[in-house]
Amino acid sequence: MAALLGWIVRWWRRGEKRMGLALDATSLGQSFSGLVIRVVYRGCAIPVAWAIVPGRAKGAWKAHWLGLLAIVHGALPRKWWVLVLTDRGLYAKWLYQAIRGYRWHPFMRINTGGHYRGHGGKVWRPLGQLVTPNGMVVSRRVVCFKTESAHLVCPLRACWPVGYTDPWLIITDLPVTQANVVW
């Protein structure tokens, strides 16, 4: 797996030192799940690291994801700027922290079921009520998740495009000037 990513890096555009990675979990019924890290490139996503786990196996995916991230980290040049994208089902505080631990930037879509409060605020509000379906973008530094052990202080980007069923809620470590919710 590392060799494949090394090959991709060697063919990367000269002078370009930025890369997007997408983490994805796909299940085939209850048979198995594929945990995959892909390099995002020109509208494509090239799988570079993966694990296949039994669908009915007990236990979490944490060890698998941490192992996959370590493989990818070992194959990437150290000074590259890396954005790691995940969809709603993959948010976990430990995953956010692991991504940051590699000095990469998480860009993680989260579910609307939790709560947030303004950084320094005391009132918890439902994440699902942060935006309305009007396409307006909201960017705030917040504390996400009401349970104390789950608290995460981070920038939150939110948008609910007209015609979409659910809003986009993105947590990241990037300042407002460096990130756009519609990435």
C-alpha positions as a LaTeX table, in Angstrom:
\begin{tabular}{lrrr}
\hline
Residue & $x$ (\AA) & $y$ (\AA) & $z$ (\AA) \\
\hline
Met1 & 0.00 & 0.00 & 0.00 \\
Ala2 & 2.77 & 2.46 & 0.89 \\
Ala3 & 4.46 & 1.72 & $-2.44$ \\
Leu4 & 1.31 & 2.73 & $-4.33$ \\
Leu5 & 1.10 & 6.04 & $-2.48$ \\
Gly6 & 4.83 & 6.62 & $-2.99$ \\
Trp7 & 4.33 & 6.13 & $-6.73$ \\
Ile8 & 1.44 & 8.63 & $-6.75$ \\
Val9 & 3.55 & 11.17 & $-4.83$ \\
Arg10 & 6.42 & 10.83 & $-7.35$ \\
Trp11 & 3.99 & 11.61 & $-10.18$ \\
Trp12 & 2.36 & 14.52 & $-8.33$ \\
Arg13 & 2.54 & 17.88 & $-10.07$ \\
Arg14 & 5.96 & 19.43 & $-9.64$ \\
Gly15 & 5.94 & 22.01 & $-6.87$ \\
Glu16 & 2.53 & 20.93 & $-5.54$ \\
Lys17 & 2.83 & 19.98 & $-1.88$ \\
Arg18 & $-0.83$ & 19.65 & $-0.96$ \\
Met19 & $-2.96$ & 16.54 & $-0.93$ \\
Gly20 & $-6.52$ & 15.61 & $-0.06$ \\
Leu21 & $-7.30$ & 12.26 & 1.54 \\
Ala22 & $-10.81$ & 10.85 & 1.88 \\
Leu23 & $-11.65$ & 8.25 & 4.51 \\
Asp24 & $-14.58$ & 6.01 & 3.72 \\
Ala25 & $-16.27$ & 2.97 & 5.21 \\
Thr26 & $-18.45$ & 0.89 & 2.92 \\
Ser27 & $-20.42$ & $-2.11$ & 4.14 \\
Leu28 & $-21.64$ & $-5.04$ & 2.11 \\
Gly29 & $-24.70$ & $-5.93$ & 4.14 \\
Gln30 & $-23.56$ & $-7.69$ & 7.28 \\
Ser31 & $-20.84$ & $-9.66$ & 5.46 \\
Phe32 & $-17.93$ & $-7.21$ & 5.67 \\
Ser33 & $-16.90$ & $-3.56$ & 5.65 \\
Gly34 & $-14.14$ & $-1.95$ & 3.65 \\
Leu35 & $-12.25$ & 0.85 & 5.39 \\
Val36 & $-10.45$ & 2.84 & 2.72 \\
Ile37 & $-8.18$ & 5.87 & 2.50 \\
Arg38 & $-8.17$ & 7.47 & $-0.93$ \\
Val39 & $-6.08$ & 10.22 & $-2.50$ \\
Val40 & $-8.39$ & 12.85 & $-3.97$ \\
Tyr41 & $-7.11$ & 13.97 & $-7.34$ \\
Arg42 & $-8.86$ & 15.81 & $-10.20$ \\
Gly43 & $-12.35$ & 14.57 & $-9.40$ \\
Cys44 & $-11.19$ & 11.01 & $-8.68$ \\
Ala45 & $-10.38$ & 9.15 & $-5.49$ \\
Ile46 & $-7.56$ & 6.60 & $-5.76$ \\
Pro47 & $-7.54$ & 3.93 & $-3.01$ \\
Val48 & $-4.10$ & 3.80 & $-1.37$ \\
Ala49 & $-4.72$ & 2.01 & 1.95 \\
Trp50 & $-7.51$ & $-0.28$ & 3.06 \\
Ala51 & $-8.66$ & $-2.92$ & 5.51 \\
Ile52 & $-11.48$ & $-5.41$ & 5.11 \\
Val53 & $-13.21$ & $-6.25$ & 8.38 \\
Pro54 & $-15.91$ & $-8.87$ & 9.03 \\
Gly55 & $-19.35$ & $-7.29$ & 9.17 \\
Arg56 & $-20.44$ & $-9.16$ & 12.25 \\
Ala57 & $-17.15$ & $-8.98$ & 14.13 \\
Lys58 & $-17.26$ & $-7.44$ & 17.56 \\
Gly59 & $-15.04$ & $-4.47$ & 18.29 \\
Ala60 & $-14.41$ & $-1.07$ & 16.86 \\
Trp61 & $-12.61$ & 0.12 & 13.77 \\
Lys62 & $-10.26$ & 2.37 & 15.74 \\
Ala63 & $-7.18$ & 0.12 & 15.49 \\
His64 & $-7.75$ & $-0.36$ & 11.75 \\
Trp65 & $-8.08$ & 3.36 & 11.03 \\
Leu66 & $-5.04$ & 4.22 & 13.15 \\
Gly67 & $-3.01$ & 1.58 & 11.31 \\
Leu68 & $-4.12$ & 2.86 & 7.91 \\
Leu69 & $-3.31$ & 6.45 & 8.84 \\
Ala70 & 0.15 & 5.37 & 10.02 \\
Ile71 & 0.81 & 3.63 & 6.67 \\
Val72 & $-0.21$ & 6.72 & 4.72 \\
His73 & 1.75 & 9.04 & 6.99 \\
Gly74 & 4.87 & 6.94 & 6.45 \\
Ala75 & 4.54 & 7.26 & 2.66 \\
Leu76 & 3.89 & 11.02 & 2.45 \\
Pro77 & 6.58 & 13.72 & 2.50 \\
Arg78 & 6.65 & 15.31 & 5.95 \\
Lys79 & 6.18 & 18.94 & 4.93 \\
Trp80 & 3.10 & 18.45 & 2.75 \\
Trp81 & $-0.20$ & 20.13 & 3.59 \\
Val82 & $-2.80$ & 17.34 & 3.92 \\
Leu83 & $-6.58$ & 17.74 & 4.20 \\
Val84 & $-8.41$ & 14.65 & 5.50 \\
Leu85 & $-12.10$ & 14.45 & 4.59 \\
Thr86 & $-14.66$ & 12.19 & 6.26 \\
Asp87 & $-18.41$ & 11.84 & 5.96 \\
Arg88 & $-20.95$ & 11.82 & 8.80 \\
Gly89 & $-20.63$ & 8.22 & 9.92 \\
Leu90 & $-16.89$ & 8.45 & 10.55 \\
Tyr91 & $-16.62$ & 11.21 & 13.11 \\
Ala92 & $-14.86$ & 10.27 & 16.33 \\
Lys93 & $-12.86$ & 12.52 & 18.62 \\
Trp94 & $-9.93$ & 10.07 & 18.60 \\
Leu95 & $-9.91$ & 10.17 & 14.78 \\
Tyr96 & $-9.92$ & 13.99 & 14.74 \\
Gln97 & $-7.02$ & 13.96 & 17.23 \\
Ala98 & $-5.09$ & 11.31 & 15.28 \\
Ile99 & $-5.35$ & 13.37 & 12.08 \\
Arg100 & $-4.11$ & 16.46 & 13.95 \\
Gly101 & $-1.34$ & 14.37 & 15.49 \\
Tyr102 & 0.15 & 13.93 & 12.02 \\
Arg103 & $-0.07$ & 17.71 & 11.51 \\
Trp104 & $-2.74$ & 17.14 & 8.91 \\
His105 & $-6.06$ & 19.01 & 8.80 \\
Pro106 & $-9.36$ & 17.25 & 9.56 \\
Phe107 & $-12.39$ & 18.28 & 7.52 \\
Met108 & $-15.06$ & 16.06 & 9.03 \\
Arg109 & $-18.76$ & 16.13 & 8.35 \\
Ile110 & $-20.77$ & 15.44 & 11.50 \\
Asn111 & $-24.36$ & 14.46 & 12.22 \\
Thr112 & $-26.98$ & 16.97 & 13.32 \\
Gly113 & $-27.99$ & 15.05 & 16.45 \\
Gly114 & $-25.45$ & 16.58 & 18.85 \\
His115 & $-25.21$ & 19.94 & 20.55 \\
Tyr116 & $-22.81$ & 22.88 & 20.42 \\
Arg117 & $-22.14$ & 26.05 & 22.36 \\
Gly118 & $-20.14$ & 29.11 & 21.50 \\
His119 & $-16.53$ & 29.04 & 22.65 \\
Gly120 & $-16.76$ & 30.55 & 26.12 \\
Gly121 & $-20.57$ & 30.28 & 26.09 \\
Lys122 & $-22.75$ & 28.33 & 28.50 \\
Val123 & $-25.92$ & 27.54 & 26.52 \\
Trp124 & $-25.99$ & 24.29 & 24.52 \\
Arg125 & $-27.96$ & 24.38 & 21.26 \\
Pro126 & $-28.87$ & 21.57 & 18.85 \\
Leu127 & $-26.45$ & 21.29 & 15.92 \\
Gly128 & $-29.40$ & 20.70 & 13.60 \\
Gln129 & $-30.69$ & 24.20 & 14.33 \\
Leu130 & $-27.45$ & 26.03 & 13.53 \\
Val131 & $-28.54$ & 26.77 & 9.95 \\
Thr132 & $-31.76$ & 26.83 & 7.96 \\
Pro133 & $-32.25$ & 25.58 & 4.37 \\
Asn134 & $-31.42$ & 28.91 & 2.74 \\
Gly135 & $-27.85$ & 28.30 & 1.54 \\
Met136 & $-26.26$ & 30.73 & 3.99 \\
Val137 & $-22.88$ & 29.70 & 5.43 \\
Val138 & $-22.16$ & 29.97 & 9.15 \\
Ser139 & $-18.61$ & 29.79 & 10.53 \\
Arg140 & $-17.97$ & 29.80 & 14.26 \\
Arg141 & $-15.49$ & 28.62 & 16.85 \\
Val142 & $-17.49$ & 26.33 & 19.10 \\
Val143 & $-17.44$ & 23.54 & 21.61 \\
Cys144 & $-19.12$ & 20.55 & 20.00 \\
Phe145 & $-20.80$ & 17.70 & 21.83 \\
Lys146 & $-22.42$ & 18.04 & 25.21 \\
Thr147 & $-20.83$ & 15.05 & 26.95 \\
Glu148 & $-17.73$ & 16.33 & 28.73 \\
Ser149 & $-15.42$ & 13.55 & 27.52 \\
Ala150 & $-16.55$ & 14.26 & 23.94 \\
His151 & $-16.03$ & 18.05 & 24.04 \\
Leu152 & $-14.14$ & 19.31 & 21.02 \\
Val153 & $-13.16$ & 22.97 & 20.68 \\
Cys154 & $-12.87$ & 23.71 & 16.97 \\
Pro155 & $-14.04$ & 25.83 & 14.08 \\
Leu156 & $-17.43$ & 24.67 & 12.77 \\
Arg157 & $-18.63$ & 25.42 & 9.25 \\
Ala158 & $-22.28$ & 24.95 & 8.44 \\
Cys159 & $-24.45$ & 25.36 & 5.38 \\
Trp160 & $-27.83$ & 24.02 & 4.32 \\
Pro161 & $-28.07$ & 24.35 & 0.55 \\
Val162 & $-31.55$ & 24.77 & $-0.88$ \\
Gly163 & $-32.92$ & 21.43 & $-2.05$ \\
Tyr164 & $-30.81$ & 19.28 & 0.32 \\
Thr165 & $-32.42$ & 17.12 & 3.00 \\
Asp166 & $-29.80$ & 17.83 & 5.67 \\
Pro167 & $-27.35$ & 20.60 & 6.45 \\
Trp168 & $-23.61$ & 20.23 & 6.01 \\
Leu169 & $-21.86$ & 20.53 & 9.37 \\
Ile170 & $-18.07$ & 20.44 & 9.08 \\
Ile171 & $-15.57$ & 20.49 & 11.92 \\
Thr172 & $-11.97$ & 21.33 & 11.14 \\
Asp173 & $-8.90$ & 22.96 & 12.59 \\
Leu174 & $-8.57$ & 25.43 & 9.72 \\
Pro175 & $-9.28$ & 29.14 & 10.18 \\
Val176 & $-12.26$ & 30.62 & 8.32 \\
Thr177 & $-9.93$ & 32.24 & 5.79 \\
Gln178 & $-8.46$ & 28.86 & 4.79 \\
Ala179 & $-11.52$ & 26.61 & 4.54 \\
Asn180 & $-14.80$ & 26.54 & 2.66 \\
Val181 & $-17.72$ & 24.38 & 3.75 \\
Val182 & $-18.51$ & 23.38 & 0.16 \\
Trp183 & $-15.16$ & 21.68 & $-0.42$ \\
\hline
\end{tabular}
